[in-house]
């Protein structure tokens, strides 16, 4: 696949049997991070929150992946995410099973909290 220039282009270039899953993942991910920007990073769909990397996702022949599986994600979601952990920072969802869209949303929500704690928004305005 050539480097996509947009999330829509990535989805359209994916295998036809992966497109619906990618659209469902996109909806769950963007709903959990409504203030994040969709971009292409590392040749896959990604979200940035105030310019900082939040998550990325992709479709493969046998699975969908969501990155990253951080310590905070593993700690907060424990047994719910454990069956999907596959290597350092990778969460894999088998393509032959329904995507756990609720869990995907929860993973992204944990990442938003994690990023906001690490990089709080700058305050604007004047002090009294």
C-alpha positions as CSV (number, residue, x, y, z in Angstrom):
1,X,0.0,0.0,0.0
2,X,1.3,3.5,-0.9
3,X,1.6,5.9,1.9
4,X,-2.0,7.2,2.5
5,X,-2.5,11.0,2.6
6,X,-5.6,10.8,4.9
7,X,-7.5,8.4,7.1
8,X,-10.2,8.1,4.5
9,X,-7.6,7.1,1.9
10,X,-6.1,4.5,4.3
11,X,-9.5,2.9,4.8
12,X,-10.4,3.0,1.1
13,X,-7.0,1.3,0.3
14,X,-7.5,-1.4,2.9
15,X,-8.8,-4.9,2.0
16,X,-12.5,-4.7,1.4
17,X,-13.2,-7.1,4.3
18,X,-11.3,-4.8,6.7
19,X,-12.9,-1.5,5.8
20,X,-16.0,-1.9,8.0
21,X,-13.9,-2.8,11.0
22,X,-11.6,0.2,10.4
23,X,-14.6,2.5,10.1
24,X,-16.0,1.1,13.4
25,X,-12.6,1.5,15.1
26,X,-12.4,5.0,13.8
27,X,-15.8,5.9,15.2
28,X,-15.0,4.4,18.6
29,X,-11.6,6.1,18.8
30,X,-12.8,9.6,17.7
31,X,-15.8,9.4,20.0
32,X,-13.4,8.8,23.0
33,X,-11.1,11.6,22.0
34,X,-13.3,14.2,20.3
35,X,-10.8,17.0,20.7
36,X,-8.0,15.1,19.0
37,X,-6.9,15.6,15.4
38,X,-6.9,12.7,12.9
39,X,-3.6,12.4,11.1
40,X,-1.5,9.7,9.3
41,X,1.5,8.6,11.3
42,X,3.8,5.7,10.5
43,X,1.6,5.1,7.4
44,X,-1.5,4.4,9.5
45,X,-4.4,6.4,11.0
46,X,-3.5,8.2,14.2
47,X,-4.8,10.8,16.6
48,X,-2.9,13.7,18.1
49,X,-4.0,15.6,21.2
50,X,-2.7,19.2,21.2
51,X,0.0,18.1,18.8
52,X,1.1,15.0,20.8
53,X,0.7,11.4,19.6
54,X,-2.3,9.7,21.3
55,X,-3.0,6.5,19.4
56,X,-2.8,4.8,16.1
57,X,-4.5,1.9,14.5
58,X,-4.3,-0.4,11.5
59,X,-5.7,-3.4,9.8
60,X,-3.7,-6.5,8.9
61,X,-4.6,-9.8,7.3
62,X,-5.6,-11.5,10.5
63,X,-6.1,-8.7,13.0
64,X,-6.6,-5.1,13.8
65,X,-4.0,-3.3,15.9
66,X,-4.2,-0.4,18.3
67,X,-1.1,1.4,19.6
68,X,0.1,2.0,22.2
69,X,-0.6,-0.4,25.1
70,X,0.9,1.7,27.8
71,X,1.4,0.8,31.4
72,X,-1.5,3.0,32.3
73,X,-3.8,1.2,29.8
74,X,-2.7,-2.2,31.2
75,X,-3.1,-1.1,34.8
76,X,-6.5,0.6,34.3
77,X,-8.1,-2.1,32.1
78,X,-6.3,-5.2,33.5
79,X,-8.1,-8.4,32.6
80,X,-10.3,-6.7,30.0
81,X,-7.3,-5.8,27.8
82,X,-5.0,-8.7,28.8
83,X,-6.2,-11.1,26.1
84,X,-5.4,-8.6,23.4
85,X,-1.9,-7.6,24.4
86,X,0.7,-8.7,21.8
87,X,4.2,-7.5,22.3
88,X,5.5,-4.3,23.6
89,X,2.9,-1.5,23.2
90,X,0.6,-3.5,20.8
91,X,-3.0,-4.4,21.2
92,X,-4.3,-6.9,18.7
93,X,-8.0,-7.8,17.9
94,X,-8.5,-10.9,15.9
95,X,-10.2,-10.1,12.5
96,X,-12.4,-13.2,12.8
97,X,-14.1,-11.9,15.9
98,X,-16.3,-8.9,16.6
99,X,-14.3,-5.8,17.6
100,X,-14.7,-4.9,21.2
101,X,-15.6,-1.3,20.4
102,X,-16.5,-0.4,24.0
103,X,-13.0,-1.6,25.1
104,X,-11.4,0.3,22.3
105,X,-13.2,3.5,23.5
106,X,-12.0,2.8,27.1
107,X,-8.4,2.3,25.9
108,X,-8.5,5.7,24.1
109,X,-10.1,7.4,27.1
110,X,-7.3,6.1,29.3
111,X,-4.7,7.4,26.8
112,X,-6.4,10.8,26.9
113,X,-6.3,11.0,30.7
114,X,-2.7,9.8,30.6
115,X,-1.6,12.4,28.0
116,X,-3.5,15.2,29.8
117,X,-1.8,14.3,33.1
118,X,1.6,14.3,31.4
119,X,1.0,17.4,29.4
120,X,-1.7,19.6,30.9
121,X,-3.3,22.2,28.7
122,X,-1.7,25.6,28.9
123,X,-3.8,28.0,30.8
124,X,-4.8,31.2,29.0
125,X,-6.1,34.5,30.4
126,X,-4.8,36.8,33.0
127,X,-4.3,36.3,36.7
128,X,-5.9,38.5,39.3
